Every structure is written in structure tokens, then in C-alpha cells.
Amino acid sequence: QVQLVESGGGLVQAGGSLRLSCAASGRASSNYHMGWFRQPPGKEREFVAVISWSGAGTRYAESVNGRFTISRDNARTIHLQMNKLKVEDPAVYYCAAATWWDLQTMDARKRYNYWGQGTQVTVSS
């Protein structure tokens, strides 16, 4: 079992920045690919970004491409640097871990085996 804990959410003005972090613990997680999803109020959970276990592969949702950057320090910690935040970005942001990598389908929730509890991001206009 792997536990994922997100941190770094909060309130920011439109145009500002936030950095989310996710720490994995539990079973050895050196081969987990890790990503971020978000769930705006009243909407489905949607893909944001993913990074492979090596850090060499990344993929972004079109809505955040060029504004958000996913990175990883090591096997257990990833970050999501969110710049130029917009009023449509507020959501609960979830960290997720996957054991299998397929760049084309990593935007699907079913690819992920473990999920964090989420961290709230609020953007004021």
C-alpha cells in the first residue's frame, strides 16, 4: 500500500502562483509514475499532469500546458508549479500514483492505483 499526501494548496489571486507537493510513503515506490488530477466544484475529476518514475516523461492537459510544470525530487516526492493561475483553475487537486506507463492514456483515472486526499486551490479574481 502507498499513501500519498498533498500539500501547498491555498488562496491566490488570479495571475499568481502556487506550488503543490505530494509525498509518497509506505511500500517502496521507486517505480511509480505520479500525476495530478483536479476536481472543480460540481464537475468530474480531470487530468492535469503526469511524470514518469524516471522523470523523463511528462504530459499535460491542454488547459494547463505552458502554465503548470510537474517535477519530481526523487522516487517519493513530486511537485506541481502552477503559474499564471486563472479563475477557472480552482479545484481540489489530487495526487495519484500509477504502476504502469503509457503516455497516451495517462490522462485516464483508471490508470492510477493510489490517490491522495486532495488539497484545495482557490483563485480570487
Steps between C-alpha positions, in 0.01 A plus 500: 500500500617850417381813678504833320484831683455830318598841630532857378145588413349832597357829380672704232403787275447445131835524325683376805686178572479201733715194540341172597695208638420133540689260721466124471557261786441134574609233256814570299381737231805533284316387187182700538402752242328790668252756389255771590128516443254767606132513574325835468178548697215304344718350229679177422856438608732591211858437404756775552849356459707185542870417533665163449694334779828600337386856445573473131140486385235763564160586365266792565137579445454763231339736747816524711774443243750783514379620841550196723817294542521158659828382648634242739776513757533127537293184495265626770449874451350694215400862454263699287610857438192696397560840343263752347208352689160571352154521649420167334782319685340473848444140602604232739829375364576131544830318477491152348746216443504243222700182450466489121612762248334577170540862405189506284266374771646650816218753500255228601415459868492124463876495437569601859515262793530740791354840582560769755233684697537820302592860566281800428609770257297820490557786258353843559430741216 
